[in-house]
Amino acid sequence: MASHYLAHYAAQYGGQSFAQQPFNEVDGLICAVLSYMDFSRLYATPYHRLGDLALDPAIQQQMTAHTYVPAHYLALLRLLTASPRFRDVQWHQCREQFDAAAAQQFAAMTLELAPQQYYIAFRGTNSTIAGWKEDLNMSYLPVVPSQRAAVRYLHDIQSAFPGQYYLGGHSKGGNLAVYAALHSTPAAREDIVRIFNFDGPGFLPDPEMEERYVLLAPRITKLVPQASIFGMLLEPHQDFSVVDSDGFTLWQHDPFTWQVRGRHFVRRPKTDFLSQYTQEAITQWLQSIPREERGAVLASLYTVVDATTPGPPMICSQSGTCGSSIMPSKLYRRQPASSGGRQRRVYGMPCGRNSRSLFINIINFQSEPQGSGFFYRLMAEKFLFIGLFKYFSKIVLQFSRFPSTILINTY
């Protein structure tokens, strides 16, 4: 099954130490995945190595309870704690920073693979409004709070633990890993062996950072699934590799769906049409709207979010039909009046009948139960970042057999 590729790798090759089989790209993704688990629960425990967790199934469940798919993360963690390859891995300096007002959601941890050999894992976006707001802000801000935090974290860790470093992360975490490396000192960069960006976005154009990127590019490994959307955002480079995934469209962003053969991911020659279309559409969208106007677009969207998040939770049936006591028309009326310009324009988003409240569901995704909530959290994290409101409406229209309209005050 697709969900067991990483677990299968850990079971098959977990008996070989890093000295016997060097650290590879699959190990890099496993370390990145660990950053989604709640290691902060271990501060008051005597645990310091992954192997220490083997005899405490309760703490393992607590650590993985708030991940996207707890069963997958728990199964992987159990294998790692019993694996000679991973059981002696220690963790250091788990740091989390969350600031809803500043739209910051940051977390990182340092894994000690061997003496003086470390992996800094940066967490991707979680299921918080602040998390995806920060993702959205990457489309117009030259730097977001988590990127600054990543630079500080790398500096602090390298100062405290001299040695050789791998940096990595999945989703936004991959962006943070690359950003931190690009903004480290030349001396610090010499200690960085490799940077892993697993389906994370790129950056806004910056000539100075591009010069640094060219110098560091041989040590950057970027991997995206064939239908990658999030990893293609703001990505001007073509030096990434495409991996085969068993997931369907958006679900390919889930690292547990990436196919593994031996000690490497299965490669594909290129991304598919949807991924290429998204990359082209985003590029056109960014070129058509100045940065300051992108900020106005997002401010309008945030007004909707801030007005609706205190509302009642969404009710979703197993069939996927969702409803809310807050209708889109009411959402629009609750927004402040605009003096004119782009924010007064309203777009209708055609959707299928069962997707009538899709936008509202995304806004209230924190209230979703674990089962159906995963879809909406994923949609919120990836599609709201894209900014493809008018492009997405075209895609939906092509596949909608029962169109209805959702009013969104975009631009």
Buried (B, 14 or more C-beta within 10 A) or exposed (E): EBBBBBBEBBBEBBEBBBEEEEBBBBBBBBBBBBBBBBBEBBEEEEBEBBBBBBEBEEBBEBBBBBBBBBEBBBBBBBBBBBBEBBBBBBBBEBBBBEBEEBBBBBBBBBBBBBEEBBBBBBBBBBBBBBBBBBBBBBBBBEBBBBBBBBBBBBBBBBEEBEBBBBBBBBBBBBBBBBBBBBBBEEEBBEBBBBBBBBBBBBBBEEEEBEEBBEEBEEBBBBBBBBBBBBBBBBBEEEEBEBBBBBBEEBBBBBBBBBBBEEBEBBEBEEBBEBBBBBBEBBBEBBEEBEEEBBBBBBEBBBBBBBBBEEBEBBBBEEEEEBBBEBBBEBBBEEBEEEEEEBBEEEBEBBBBEBBBBBBBBBBBBBBBEEEBBBBBBBBBBBBBBBBBBBBBBEBBEEEBEEBBBBBBBBB
